């Protein structure tokens, strides 16, 4: 499964009602570190497609979702399981660290 584009319109269905953990990548097009982590997020999505979902939230387009999660810095990675935040991480991380967030 490829990375999902999460918006306020599909957030409830794809994240809150997901039967799998969901890794959310909060990012923006102008953010250099976000561009560095993007290919890693794509790899993680491919490697974890059977056990998790991976979604990207553009904070400029989805400011309401960014506010709900109190996003102050990007990239921020958040893992939501059963509708609740269970893990979060700010900044660029190696793939191994991102995979550990999901487990």
Buried (B, 14 or more C-beta within 10 A) or exposed (E): EEBBEBBEEEBEEBBEEBEBBBBBBBBBEEBEBBBEBBEBBBBBBEBBEEEBBBBBBBBEBBEEBBEEBEBEEBBBBBBBBEEEEEBBBBEBBEBEEBBEBBE
